[in-house]
Structure formats: structure tokens, C-alpha cells
Amino acid sequence: MPYLHLDLPVAVAPADRAEIAARLAHVYAEVMATNPERVTVAFRELGENGVVRLRPDGALEPVVMVNCDIRRGRADEQRERLGNAVAAVLDEALGWPRERTLLEFTQHAGDEMWRATGLGTDWTPEEAAAAH
């Protein structure tokens, strides 16, 4: 953890996915005060009208939905900044309008993630200090 899962209504070339994933990992690490190698990014391209919502006028509009599985302990302000930063990356990299990017956060205990080094740990401010 963290895991950023992007559901996209557009195709993204493999090289672009790699570049966007790296940018998202670094943005995540900076905003959420951790290191970028913890971040896993997934792209699921669902095609035209594969991810949509209704606008107030009733028209359908495509969106990018980013599910963010994160370790609990982050302030609301951090999560809000992450939303802004992710939307900015997608706007810059894909020309995707910020107002059509949505993030959903699911917070987990650190030990709900396993890596080859063992179970994860909860996030602490000390991790933030060590990351910089």
C-alpha cells in the first residue's frame, strides 16, 4: 500500500502509462509523506463511456475514477492535496479536465498489506521525516 487504481474512459499508451505512474508515485510520496517505491499504480482502460457520471443537466459525462487504497493516519488536508495533485498530473499528461477526475480513498491499517519484507506498518509522522 498505497495502491492507486485508475479507471479510464480513454486509452493510454504503455510508455505514457509508465511515465504517468512514476509521476503519480512521486506526487503521492511528496504529499502523503512517504517514499515513492511504496506506491503501486494500475491502469484499467474501460473505453468510451466505460466510466461515466450524470451531470446536473442529466447528460452523461466520462470521468476518470481513481481508487486510492492508503494507510490510515493522514489528515483530511493531505488527502485533499493529493486529489488536487493527481488531477493536475492527469490534466498535464492526458489533457484530462480536473473537474472530471474523482478520487475515492479507502484507509487501511498498515498490516493489511504484505510485501516480501513482511507485513506493512501504519503510517507515522516519523516516516515522513525519514522520507525527506
N, CA, C and O atoms as CSV, one atom per row, in Angstrom:
chain,resi,resn,atom,element,x,y,z
A,1,MET,N,N,0.859,-1.143,0.000
A,1,MET,CA,C,0.000,0.000,0.000
A,1,MET,C,C,0.910,1.211,0.000
A,1,MET,O,O,1.944,1.146,0.664
A,2,PRO,N,N,0.647,2.220,-0.626
A,2,PRO,CA,C,-0.594,2.640,-1.269
A,2,PRO,C,C,-0.784,2.030,-2.655
A,2,PRO,O,O,0.158,1.594,-3.317
A,3,TYR,N,N,-2.041,2.022,-3.052
A,3,TYR,CA,C,-2.419,1.498,-4.354
A,3,TYR,C,C,-3.349,2.503,-5.014
A,3,TYR,O,O,-4.426,2.803,-4.498
A,4,LEU,N,N,-2.924,3.018,-6.159
A,4,LEU,CA,C,-3.741,3.945,-6.940
A,4,LEU,C,C,-4.230,3.190,-8.169
A,4,LEU,O,O,-3.437,2.785,-9.018
A,5,HIS,N,N,-5.533,3.007,-8.253
A,5,HIS,CA,C,-6.144,2.253,-9.344
A,5,HIS,C,C,-6.963,3.237,-10.172
A,5,HIS,O,O,-7.961,3.782,-9.700
A,6,LEU,N,N,-6.532,3.458,-11.407
A,6,LEU,CA,C,-7.205,4.402,-12.290
A,6,LEU,C,C,-8.116,3.668,-13.253
A,6,LEU,O,O,-7.655,2.836,-14.034
A,7,ASP,N,N,-9.411,3.970,-13.205
A,7,ASP,CA,C,-10.355,3.516,-14.220
A,7,ASP,C,C,-10.492,4.658,-15.210
A,7,ASP,O,O,-10.864,5.775,-14.853
A,8,LEU,N,N,-10.177,4.346,-16.476
A,8,LEU,CA,C,-10.090,5.382,-17.504
A,8,LEU,C,C,-11.052,5.119,-18.655
A,8,LEU,O,O,-11.225,3.971,-19.064
A,9,PRO,N,N,-11.682,6.175,-19.186
A,9,PRO,CA,C,-12.513,6.025,-20.370
A,9,PRO,C,C,-11.730,6.250,-21.662
A,9,PRO,O,O,-12.316,6.329,-22.742
A,10,VAL,N,N,-10.410,6.352,-21.550
A,10,VAL,CA,C,-9.533,6.593,-22.704
A,10,VAL,C,C,-8.364,5.614,-22.670
A,10,VAL,O,O,-7.999,5.094,-21.615
A,11,ALA,N,N,-7.790,5.376,-23.835
A,11,ALA,CA,C,-6.602,4.524,-23.926
A,11,ALA,C,C,-5.361,5.364,-23.631
A,11,ALA,O,O,-5.282,6.534,-24.005
A,12,VAL,N,N,-4.401,4.748,-22.956
A,12,VAL,CA,C,-3.131,5.398,-22.644
A,12,VAL,C,C,-2.023,4.456,-23.101
A,12,VAL,O,O,-1.982,3.293,-22.699
A,13,ALA,N,N,-1.137,4.959,-23.934
A,13,ALA,CA,C,-0.044,4.146,-24.469
A,13,ALA,C,C,0.834,3.621,-23.326
A,13,ALA,O,O,0.989,4.293,-22.306
A,14,PRO,N,N,1.408,2.425,-23.492
A,14,PRO,CA,C,2.250,1.846,-22.427
A,14,PRO,C,C,3.363,2.779,-21.944
A,14,PRO,O,O,3.586,2.886,-20.738
A,15,ALA,N,N,4.054,3.444,-22.841
A,15,ALA,CA,C,5.123,4.351,-22.412
A,15,ALA,C,C,4.561,5.511,-21.595
A,15,ALA,O,O,5.176,5.959,-20.627
A,16,ASP,N,N,3.392,5.985,-21.993
A,16,ASP,CA,C,2.758,7.072,-21.240
A,16,ASP,C,C,2.301,6.580,-19.871
A,16,ASP,O,O,2.391,7.316,-18.889
A,17,ARG,N,N,1.809,5.339,-19.796
A,17,ARG,CA,C,1.404,4.781,-18.505
A,17,ARG,C,C,2.593,4.748,-17.547
A,17,ARG,O,O,2.462,5.097,-16.374
A,18,ALA,N,N,3.745,4.329,-18.049
A,18,ALA,CA,C,4.944,4.257,-17.202
A,18,ALA,C,C,5.325,5.639,-16.686
A,18,ALA,O,O,5.660,5.796,-15.512
A,19,GLU,N,N,5.274,6.626,-17.551
A,19,GLU,CA,C,5.637,7.992,-17.157
A,19,GLU,C,C,4.622,8.549,-16.165
A,19,GLU,O,O,5.004,9.175,-15.177
A,20,ILE,N,N,3.349,8.331,-16.414
A,20,ILE,CA,C,2.303,8.823,-15.511
A,20,ILE,C,C,2.396,8.114,-14.159
A,20,ILE,O,O,2.262,8.755,-13.117
A,21,ALA,N,N,2.622,6.815,-14.167
A,21,ALA,CA,C,2.753,6.065,-12.911
A,21,ALA,C,C,3.912,6.603,-12.078
A,21,ALA,O,O,3.780,6.763,-10.864
A,22,ALA,N,N,5.032,6.880,-12.709
A,22,ALA,CA,C,6.181,7.421,-11.974
A,22,ALA,C,C,5.847,8.789,-11.390
A,22,ALA,O,O,6.186,9.076,-10.242
A,23,ARG,N,N,5.189,9.624,-12.169
A,23,ARG,CA,C,4.804,10.948,-11.668
A,23,ARG,C,C,3.838,10.825,-10.502
A,23,ARG,O,O,3.973,11.531,-9.503
A,24,LEU,N,N,2.860,9.929,-10.624
A,24,LEU,CA,C,1.895,9.742,-9.535
A,24,LEU,C,C,2.575,9.218,-8.272
A,24,LEU,O,O,2.236,9.637,-7.166
A,25,ALA,N,N,3.526,8.307,-8.433
A,25,ALA,CA,C,4.253,7.778,-7.270
A,25,ALA,C,C,5.007,8.888,-6.553
A,25,ALA,O,O,5.001,8.950,-5.323
A,26,HIS,N,N,5.650,9.754,-7.305
A,26,HIS,CA,C,6.406,10.855,-6.695
A,26,HIS,C,C,5.485,11.892,-6.064
A,26,HIS,O,O,5.775,12.403,-4.982
A,27,VAL,N,N,4.387,12.202,-6.726
A,27,VAL,CA,C,3.414,13.143,-6.160
A,27,VAL,C,C,2.832,12.566,-4.877
A,27,VAL,O,O,2.719,13.264,-3.869
A,28,TYR,N,N,2.465,11.295,-4.917
A,28,TYR,CA,C,1.918,10.645,-3.728
A,28,TYR,C,C,2.921,10.729,-2.579
A,28,TYR,O,O,2.571,11.130,-1.469
A,29,ALA,N,N,4.150,10.356,-2.849
A,29,ALA,CA,C,5.174,10.349,-1.800
A,29,ALA,C,C,5.368,11.738,-1.208
A,29,ALA,O,O,5.512,11.884,0.006
A,30,GLU,N,N,5.374,12.756,-2.058
A,30,GLU,CA,C,5.572,14.116,-1.565
A,30,GLU,C,C,4.398,14.568,-0.694
A,30,GLU,O,O,4.604,15.080,0.406
A,31,VAL,N,N,3.194,14.384,-1.172
A,31,VAL,CA,C,2.012,14.865,-0.454
A,31,VAL,C,C,1.728,14.037,0.792
A,31,VAL,O,O,1.386,14.584,1.841
A,32,MET,N,N,1.869,12.721,0.678
A,32,MET,CA,C,1.486,11.835,1.766
A,32,MET,C,C,2.663,11.479,2.678
A,32,MET,O,O,2.525,10.651,3.578
A,33,ALA,N,N,3.801,12.095,2.447
A,33,ALA,CA,C,4.965,11.986,3.322
A,33,ALA,C,C,5.426,10.541,3.501
A,33,ALA,O,O,5.438,9.999,4.606
A,34,THR,N,N,5.806,9.939,2.371
A,34,THR,CA,C,6.362,8.589,2.388
A,34,THR,C,C,7.357,8.495,1.245
A,34,THR,O,O,7.775,9.522,0.711
A,35,ASN,N,N,7.744,7.294,0.859
A,35,ASN,CA,C,8.691,7.155,-0.244
A,35,ASN,C,C,7.976,6.577,-1.472
A,35,ASN,O,O,7.056,5.771,-1.330
A,36,PRO,N,N,8.395,6.984,-2.667
A,36,PRO,CA,C,7.675,6.601,-3.891
A,36,PRO,C,C,7.702,5.115,-4.202
A,36,PRO,O,O,6.818,4.627,-4.906
A,37,GLU,N,N,8.687,4.378,-3.702
A,37,GLU,CA,C,8.742,2.948,-4.025
A,37,GLU,C,C,7.643,2.149,-3.320
A,37,GLU,O,O,7.451,0.973,-3.630
A,38,ARG,N,N,6.929,2.753,-2.392
A,38,ARG,CA,C,5.783,2.089,-1.757
A,38,ARG,C,C,4.551,2.085,-2.661
A,38,ARG,O,O,3.644,1.278,-2.464
A,39,VAL,N,N,4.513,2.982,-3.649
A,39,VAL,CA,C,3.296,3.236,-4.430
A,39,VAL,C,C,3.172,2.255,-5.596
A,39,VAL,O,O,4.121,2.051,-6.353
A,40,THR,N,N,1.994,1.656,-5.730
A,40,THR,CA,C,1.653,0.814,-6.868
A,40,THR,C,C,0.538,1.517,-7.631
A,40,THR,O,O,-0.422,2.004,-7.034
A,41,VAL,N,N,0.672,1.566,-8.957
A,41,VAL,CA,C,-0.309,2.248,-9.805
A,41,VAL,C,C,-0.826,1.256,-10.840
A,41,VAL,O,O,-0.048,0.535,-11.465
A,42,ALA,N,N,-2.149,1.225,-11.016
A,42,ALA,CA,C,-2.766,0.349,-12.013
A,42,ALA,C,C,-3.637,1.182,-12.942
A,42,ALA,O,O,-4.275,2.148,-12.522
A,43,PHE,N,N,-3.650,0.792,-14.207
A,43,PHE,CA,C,-4.481,1.437,-15.216
A,43,PHE,C,C,-5.468,0.414,-15.758
A,43,PHE,O,O,-5.079,-0.674,-16.184
A,44,ARG,N,N,-6.739,0.767,-15.740
A,44,ARG,CA,C,-7.740,-0.074,-16.369
A,44,ARG,C,C,-8.491,0.813,-17.357
A,44,ARG,O,O,-9.221,1.729,-16.977
A,45,GLU,N,N,-8.288,0.512,-18.626
A,45,GLU,CA,C,-8.901,1.299,-19.693
A,45,GLU,C,C,-10.244,0.674,-20.052
A,45,GLU,O,O,-10.297,-0.436,-20.581
A,46,LEU,N,N,-11.316,1.381,-19.766
A,46,LEU,CA,C,-12.660,0.856,-19.954
A,46,LEU,C,C,-13.342,1.355,-21.227
A,46,LEU,O,O,-14.478,0.979,-21.513
A,47,GLY,N,N,-12.656,2.192,-21.980
A,47,GLY,CA,C,-13.181,2.645,-23.264
A,47,GLY,C,C,-14.256,3.712,-23.141
A,47,GLY,O,O,-14.646,4.122,-22.048
A,48,GLU,N,N,-14.712,4.140,-24.298
A,48,GLU,CA,C,-15.713,5.201,-24.387
A,48,GLU,C,C,-16.940,4.836,-23.556
A,48,GLU,O,O,-17.494,3.744,-23.682
A,49,ASN,N,N,-17.348,5.769,-22.712
A,49,ASN,CA,C,-18.478,5.599,-21.797
A,49,ASN,C,C,-18.293,4.439,-20.825
A,49,ASN,O,O,-19.269,3.922,-20.282
A,50,GLY,N,N,-17.042,4.026,-20.603
A,50,GLY,CA,C,-16.758,2.962,-19.649
A,50,GLY,C,C,-16.762,3.426,-18.208
A,50,GLY,O,O,-16.960,2.618,-17.300
A,51,VAL,N,N,-16.546,4.720,-17.979
A,51,VAL,CA,C,-16.600,5.324,-16.647
A,51,VAL,C,C,-17.331,6.654,-16.828
A,51,VAL,O,O,-16.808,7.577,-17.452
A,52,VAL,N,N,-18.534,6.744,-16.281
A,52,VAL,CA,C,-19.358,7.936,-16.512
A,52,VAL,C,C,-20.092,8.354,-15.247
A,52,VAL,O,O,-20.207,7.589,-14.289
A,53,ARG,N,N,-20.576,9.568,-15.268
A,53,ARG,CA,C,-21.486,10.073,-14.236
A,53,ARG,C,C,-22.480,10.995,-14.915
A,53,ARG,O,O,-22.273,11.431,-16.048
A,54,LEU,N,N,-23.555,11.284,-14.213
A,54,LEU,CA,C,-24.552,12.219,-14.733
A,54,LEU,C,C,-24.214,13.629,-14.280
A,54,LEU,O,O,-23.906,13.863,-13.111
A,55,ARG,N,N,-24.274,14.560,-15.212
A,55,ARG,CA,C,-24.121,15.981,-14.875
A,55,ARG,C,C,-25.448,16.491,-14.317
A,55,ARG,O,O,-26.468,15.813,-14.438
A,56,PRO,N,N,-25.448,17.672,-13.711
A,56,PRO,CA,C,-26.704,18.228,-13.185
A,56,PRO,C,C,-27.806,18.367,-14.248
A,56,PRO,O,O,-28.993,18.300,-13.928
A,57,ASP,N,N,-27.402,18.560,-15.511
A,57,ASP,CA,C,-28.407,18.693,-16.580
A,57,ASP,C,C,-28.891,17.334,-17.092
A,57,ASP,O,O,-29.705,17.270,-18.013
A,58,GLY,N,N,-28.386,16.245,-16.492
A,58,GLY,CA,C,-28.820,14.910,-16.876
A,58,GLY,C,C,-27.990,14.260,-17.961
A,58,GLY,O,O,-28.175,13.079,-18.257
A,59,ALA,N,N,-27.073,15.014,-18.562
A,59,ALA,CA,C,-26.211,14.453,-19.610
A,59,ALA,C,C,-25.139,13.563,-18.988
A,59,ALA,O,O,-24.698,13.784,-17.860
A,60,LEU,N,N,-24.738,12.565,-19.744
A,60,LEU,CA,C,-23.675,11.660,-19.316
A,60,LEU,C,C,-22.326,12.295,-19.604
A,60,LEU,O,O,-22.137,12.910,-20.654
A,61,GLU,N,N,-21.381,12.148,-18.669
A,61,GLU,CA,C,-20.040,12.688,-18.905
A,61,GLU,C,C,-19.005,11.659,-18.457
A,61,GLU,O,O,-19.118,11.089,-17.371
A,62,PRO,N,N,-17.993,11.422,-19.300
A,62,PRO,CA,C,-16.935,10.491,-18.913
A,62,PRO,C,C,-16.063,11.096,-17.808
A,62,PRO,O,O,-15.825,12.304,-17.780
A,63,VAL,N,N,-15.594,10.237,-16.903
A,63,VAL,CA,C,-14.728,10.656,-15.810
A,63,VAL,C,C,-13.584,9.657,-15.666
A,63,VAL,O,O,-13.657,8.536,-16.170
A,64,VAL,N,N,-12.550,10.069,-14.988
A,64,VAL,CA,C,-11.509,9.160,-14.524
A,64,VAL,C,C,-11.764,8.948,-13.041
A,64,VAL,O,O,-11.878,9.906,-12.276
A,65,MET,N,N,-11.851,7.699,-12.646
A,65,MET,CA,C,-12.069,7.350,-11.239
A,65,MET,C,C,-10.780,6.753,-10.698
A,65,MET,O,O,-10.272,5.766,-11.230
A,66,VAL,N,N,-10.256,7.355,-9.641
A,66,VAL,CA,C,-9.027,6.879,-9.020
A,66,VAL,C,C,-9.371,6.355,-7.633
A,66,VAL,O,O,-9.742,7.124,-6.746
A,67,ASN,N,N,-9.248,5.056,-7.451
A,67,ASN,CA,C,-9.413,4.454,-6.132
A,67,ASN,C,C,-8.066,4.469,-5.439
A,67,ASN,O,O,-7.084,3.941,-5.960
A,68,CYS,N,N,-8.024,5.071,-4.274
A,68,CYS,CA,C,-6.780,5.224,-3.522
A,68,CYS,C,C,-6.856,4.405,-2.249
A,68,CYS,O,O,-7.509,4.812,-1.288
A,69,ASP,N,N,-6.200,3.265,-2.230
A,69,ASP,CA,C,-6.067,2.481,-1.007
A,69,ASP,C,C,-4.833,2.992,-0.296
A,69,ASP,O,O,-3.720,2.896,-0.812
A,70,ILE,N,N,-5.040,3.538,0.896
A,70,ILE,CA,C,-3.947,4.181,1.620
A,70,ILE,C,C,-3.902,3.671,3.056
A,70,ILE,O,O,-4.879,3.130,3.572
A,71,ARG,N,N,-2.750,3.856,3.684
A,71,ARG,CA,C,-2.654,3.568,5.113
A,71,ARG,C,C,-3.305,4.723,5.869
A,71,ARG,O,O,-3.106,5.891,5.535
A,72,ARG,N,N,-4.071,4.385,6.874
A,72,ARG,CA,C,-4.757,5.422,7.642
A,72,ARG,C,C,-3.752,6.263,8.411
A,72,ARG,O,O,-2.601,5.875,8.607
A,73,GLY,N,N,-4.221,7.421,8.839
A,73,GLY,CA,C,-3.387,8.309,9.637
A,73,GLY,C,C,-3.128,9.652,8.983
A,73,GLY,O,O,-2.554,10.543,9.609
A,74,ARG,N,N,-3.544,9.814,7.730
A,74,ARG,CA,C,-3.308,11.083,7.043
A,74,ARG,C,C,-4.444,12.065,7.337
A,74,ARG,O,O,-5.603,11.678,7.483
A,75,ALA,N,N,-4.082,13.324,7.418
A,75,ALA,CA,C,-5.059,14.388,7.666
A,75,ALA,C,C,-5.928,14.607,6.422
A,75,ALA,O,O,-5.519,14.320,5.297
A,76,ASP,N,N,-7.129,15.119,6.657
A,76,ASP,CA,C,-8.020,15.452,5.546
A,76,ASP,C,C,-7.313,16.353,4.537
A,76,ASP,O,O,-7.459,16.171,3.328
A,77,GLU,N,N,-6.554,17.315,5.030
A,77,GLU,CA,C,-5.860,18.274,4.173
A,77,GLU,C,C,-4.880,17.560,3.245
A,77,GLU,O,O,-4.748,17.935,2.080
A,78,GLN,N,N,-4.193,16.536,3.747
A,78,GLN,CA,C,-3.265,15.780,2.899
A,78,GLN,C,C,-4.008,15.082,1.778
A,78,GLN,O,O,-3.578,15.114,0.625
A,79,ARG,N,N,-5.129,14.446,2.117
A,79,ARG,CA,C,-5.897,13.741,1.090
A,79,ARG,C,C,-6.460,14.714,0.058
A,79,ARG,O,O,-6.509,14.406,-1.132
A,80,GLU,N,N,-6.882,15.881,0.516
A,80,GLU,CA,C,-7.373,16.892,-0.431
A,80,GLU,C,C,-6.248,17.362,-1.360
A,80,GLU,O,O,-6.452,17.520,-2.563
A,81,ARG,N,N,-5.069,17.582,-0.791
A,81,ARG,CA,C,-3.925,17.975,-1.631
A,81,ARG,C,C,-3.568,16.879,-2.621
A,81,ARG,O,O,-3.204,17.168,-3.761
A,82,LEU,N,N,-3.669,15.615,-2.198
A,82,LEU,CA,C,-3.390,14.515,-3.118
A,82,LEU,C,C,-4.386,14.524,-4.266
A,82,LEU,O,O,-3.991,14.348,-5.419
A,83,GLY,N,N,-5.665,14.725,-3.981
A,83,GLY,CA,C,-6.656,14.812,-5.043
A,83,GLY,C,C,-6.303,15.889,-6.057
A,83,GLY,O,O,-6.365,15.657,-7.264
A,84,ASN,N,N,-5.934,17.058,-5.571
A,84,ASN,CA,C,-5.535,18.147,-6.468
A,84,ASN,C,C,-4.299,17.786,-7.271
A,84,ASN,O,O,-4.219,18.088,-8.462
A,85,ALA,N,N,-3.340,17.143,-6.629
A,85,ALA,CA,C,-2.092,16.795,-7.314
A,85,ALA,C,C,-2.316,15.716,-8.372
A,85,ALA,O,O,-1.759,15.809,-9.466
A,86,VAL,N,N,-3.122,14.692,-8.067
A,86,VAL,CA,C,-3.419,13.639,-9.043
A,86,VAL,C,C,-4.161,14.233,-10.234
A,86,VAL,O,O,-3.835,13.932,-11.383
A,87,ALA,N,N,-5.158,15.076,-9.965
A,87,ALA,CA,C,-5.903,15.713,-11.050
A,87,ALA,C,C,-4.977,16.561,-11.923
A,87,ALA,O,O,-5.143,16.605,-13.142
A,88,ALA,N,N,-4.010,17.229,-11.308
A,88,ALA,CA,C,-3.063,18.050,-12.067
A,88,ALA,C,C,-2.179,17.185,-12.972
A,88,ALA,O,O,-1.917,17.554,-14.116
A,89,VAL,N,N,-1.721,16.038,-12.465
A,89,VAL,CA,C,-0.906,15.134,-13.289
A,89,VAL,C,C,-1.707,14.652,-14.494
A,89,VAL,O,O,-1.199,14.652,-15.615
A,90,LEU,N,N,-2.951,14.241,-14.272
A,90,LEU,CA,C,-3.775,13.726,-15.377
A,90,LEU,C,C,-4.130,14.823,-16.367
A,90,LEU,O,O,-4.232,14.570,-17.567
A,91,ASP,N,N,-4.318,16.036,-15.871
A,91,ASP,CA,C,-4.579,17.174,-16.760
A,91,ASP,C,C,-3.357,17.437,-17.635
A,91,ASP,O,O,-3.468,17.604,-18.849
A,92,GLU,N,N,-2.209,17.470,-17.005
A,92,GLU,CA,C,-0.972,17.767,-17.743
A,92,GLU,C,C,-0.585,16.635,-18.695
A,92,GLU,O,O,-0.198,16.891,-19.836
A,93,ALA,N,N,-0.686,15.406,-18.241
A,93,ALA,CA,C,-0.218,14.264,-19.035
A,93,ALA,C,C,-1.210,13.833,-20.113
A,93,ALA,O,O,-0.810,13.426,-21.204
A,94,LEU,N,N,-2.510,13.925,-19.802
A,94,LEU,CA,C,-3.526,13.413,-20.729
A,94,LEU,C,C,-4.450,14.500,-21.275
A,94,LEU,O,O,-5.269,14.237,-22.156
A,95,GLY,N,N,-4.321,15.706,-20.757
A,95,GLY,CA,C,-5.266,16.753,-21.126
A,95,GLY,C,C,-6.646,16.478,-20.552
A,95,GLY,O,O,-7.651,16.958,-21.076
A,96,TRP,N,N,-6.693,15.697,-19.466
A,96,TRP,CA,C,-7.970,15.312,-18.859
A,96,TRP,C,C,-8.434,16.424,-17.920
A,96,TRP,O,O,-7.672,16.836,-17.045
A,97,PRO,N,N,-9.661,16.921,-18.079
A,97,PRO,CA,C,-10.139,18.034,-17.239
A,97,PRO,C,C,-10.180,17.663,-15.755
A,97,PRO,O,O,-10.707,16.619,-15.371
A,98,ARG,N,N,-9.617,18.538,-14.945
A,98,ARG,CA,C,-9.546,18.303,-13.495
A,98,ARG,C,C,-10.923,18.045,-12.888
A,98,ARG,O,O,-11.062,17.215,-11.990
A,99,GLU,N,N,-11.932,18.749,-13.374
A,99,GLU,CA,C,-13.267,18.612,-12.802
A,99,GLU,C,C,-13.924,17.277,-13.142
A,99,GLU,O,O,-14.999,16.957,-12.635
A,100,ARG,N,N,-13.265,16.497,-14.011
A,100,ARG,CA,C,-13.791,15.175,-14.354
A,100,ARG,C,C,-12.874,14.052,-13.851
A,100,ARG,O,O,-12.891,12.934,-14.366
A,101,THR,N,N,-12.081,14.385,-12.837
A,101,THR,CA,C,-11.272,13.391,-12.131
A,101,THR,C,C,-11.836,13.253,-10.730
A,101,THR,O,O,-12.048,14.249,-10.038
A,102,LEU,N,N,-12.081,12.014,-10.311
A,102,LEU,CA,C,-12.623,11.729,-8.983
A,102,LEU,C,C,-11.666,10.805,-8.247
A,102,LEU,O,O,-11.114,9.879,-8.842
A,103,LEU,N,N,-11.466,11.049,-6.963
A,103,LEU,CA,C,-10.668,10.147,-6.133
A,103,LEU,C,C,-11.536,9.627,-4.996
A,103,LEU,O,O,-12.314,10.368,-4.396
A,104,GLU,N,N,-11.388,8.346,-4.715
A,104,GLU,CA,C,-12.065,7.728,-3.579
A,104,GLU,C,C,-10.999,7.096,-2.709
A,104,GLU,O,O,-10.197,6.292,-3.183
A,105,PHE,N,N,-10.988,7.457,-1.436
A,105,PHE,CA,C,-9.990,6.953,-0.507
A,105,PHE,C,C,-10.558,5.822,0.333
A,105,PHE,O,O,-11.660,5.931,0.870
A,106,THR,N,N,-9.810,4.744,0.444
A,106,THR,CA,C,-10.094,3.676,1.387
A,106,THR,C,C,-8.871,3.573,2.286
A,106,THR,O,O,-7.761,3.324,1.815
A,107,GLN,N,N,-9.080,3.766,3.579
A,107,GLN,CA,C,-7.973,3.766,4.527
A,107,GLN,C,C,-7.876,2.413,5.224
A,107,GLN,O,O,-8.874,1.844,5.664
A,108,HIS,N,N,-6.649,1.919,5.310
A,108,HIS,CA,C,-6.390,0.600,5.880
A,108,HIS,C,C,-5.349,0.698,6.986
A,108,HIS,O,O,-4.551,1.634,7.030
A,109,ALA,N,N,-5.374,-0.282,7.871
A,109,ALA,CA,C,-4.258,-0.472,8.797
A,109,ALA,C,C,-3.054,-0.934,7.972
A,109,ALA,O,O,-3.218,-1.640,6.976
A,110,GLY,N,N,-1.874,-0.547,8.374
A,110,GLY,CA,C,-0.673,-0.904,7.629
A,110,GLY,C,C,-0.469,-2.394,7.468
A,110,GLY,O,O,0.061,-2.842,6.452
A,111,ASP,N,N,-0.887,-3.177,8.467
A,111,ASP,CA,C,-0.655,-4.615,8.404
A,111,ASP,C,C,-1.643,-5.347,7.494
A,111,ASP,O,O,-1.651,-6.577,7.454
A,112,GLU,N,N,-2.463,-4.610,6.772
A,112,GLU,CA,C,-3.346,-5.220,5.781
A,112,GLU,C,C,-2.644,-5.365,4.424
A,112,GLU,O,O,-3.260,-5.767,3.437
A,113,MET,N,N,-1.355,-5.034,4.391
A,113,MET,CA,C,-0.561,-5.161,3.169
A,113,MET,C,C,0.650,-6.033,3.464
A,113,MET,O,O,1.301,-5.882,4.497
A,114,TRP,N,N,0.942,-6.939,2.553
A,114,TRP,CA,C,2.115,-7.787,2.675
A,114,TRP,C,C,3.044,-7.494,1.509
A,114,TRP,O,O,2.588,-7.283,0.386
A,115,ARG,N,N,4.328,-7.481,1.766
A,115,ARG,CA,C,5.400,-7.411,0.759
A,115,ARG,C,C,6.411,-8.484,1.130
A,115,ARG,O,O,6.287,-9.122,2.175
A,116,ALA,N,N,7.399,-8.682,0.287
A,116,ALA,CA,C,8.426,-9.691,0.565
A,116,ALA,C,C,9.147,-9.421,1.883
A,116,ALA,O,O,9.708,-10.340,2.480
A,117,THR,N,N,9.138,-8.176,2.338
A,117,THR,CA,C,9.774,-7.822,3.610
A,117,THR,C,C,8.857,-8.096,4.801
A,117,THR,O,O,9.267,-7.913,5.947
A,118,GLY,N,N,7.615,-8.534,4.545
A,118,GLY,CA,C,6.682,-8.857,5.625
A,118,GLY,C,C,5.463,-7.965,5.596
A,118,GLY,O,O,5.203,-7.268,4.615
A,119,LEU,N,N,4.714,-7.998,6.695
A,119,LEU,CA,C,3.528,-7.162,6.794
A,119,LEU,C,C,3.926,-5.697,6.882
A,119,LEU,O,O,4.982,-5.350,7.409
A,120,GLY,N,N,3.053,-4.849,6.354
A,120,GLY,CA,C,3.304,-3.421,6.402
A,120,GLY,C,C,3.112,-2.871,7.808
A,120,GLY,O,O,2.735,-3.590,8.734
A,121,THR,N,N,3.380,-1.597,7.938
A,121,THR,CA,C,3.221,-0.900,9.216
A,121,THR,C,C,2.305,0.290,9.004
A,121,THR,O,O,2.112,0.740,7.875
A,122,ASP,N,N,1.748,0.795,10.079
A,122,ASP,CA,C,0.940,2.001,9.995
A,122,ASP,C,C,1.832,3.189,9.664
A,122,ASP,O,O,3.017,3.200,9.995
A,123,TRP,N,N,1.251,4.181,9.012
A,123,TRP,CA,C,1.973,5.406,8.702
A,123,TRP,C,C,2.133,6.224,9.976
A,123,TRP,O,O,1.221,6.280,10.801
A,124,THR,N,N,3.285,6.855,10.137
A,124,THR,CA,C,3.534,7.733,11.266
A,124,THR,C,C,4.247,8.988,10.782
A,124,THR,O,O,4.854,8.964,9.711
A,125,PRO,N,N,4.194,10.067,11.523
A,125,PRO,CA,C,4.959,11.254,11.145
A,125,PRO,C,C,6.463,11.008,11.075
A,125,PRO,O,O,7.172,11.711,10.355
A,126,GLU,N,N,6.955,10.019,11.815
A,126,GLU,CA,C,8.382,9.691,11.762
A,126,GLU,C,C,8.766,9.181,10.367
A,126,GLU,O,O,9.876,9.428,9.894
A,127,GLU,N,N,7.842,8.470,9.715
A,127,GLU,CA,C,8.095,8.010,8.335
A,127,GLU,C,C,8.245,9.215,7.411
A,127,GLU,O,O,9.070,9.210,6.498
A,128,ALA,N,N,7.443,10.238,7.655
A,128,ALA,CA,C,7.529,11.453,6.855
A,128,ALA,C,C,8.917,12.069,6.977
A,128,ALA,O,O,9.503,12.484,5.977
A,129,ALA,N,N,9.444,12.131,8.195
A,129,ALA,CA,C,10.768,12.706,8.410
A,129,ALA,C,C,11.840,11.868,7.731
A,129,ALA,O,O,12.793,12.414,7.174
A,130,ALA,N,N,11.695,10.549,7.770
A,130,ALA,CA,C,12.693,9.665,7.164
A,130,ALA,C,C,12.652,9.713,5.643
A,130,ALA,O,O,13.657,9.425,4.992
A,131,ALA,N,N,11.512,10.072,5.066
A,131,ALA,CA,C,11.353,10.095,3.609
A,131,ALA,C,C,12.044,11.298,2.995
A,131,ALA,O,O,12.303,11.312,1.791
A,132,HIS,N,N,12.348,12.304,3.794
A,132,HIS,CA,C,12.943,13.544,3.247
A,132,HIS,C,C,14.354,13.746,3.664
A,132,HIS,O,O,14.975,14.738,3.282
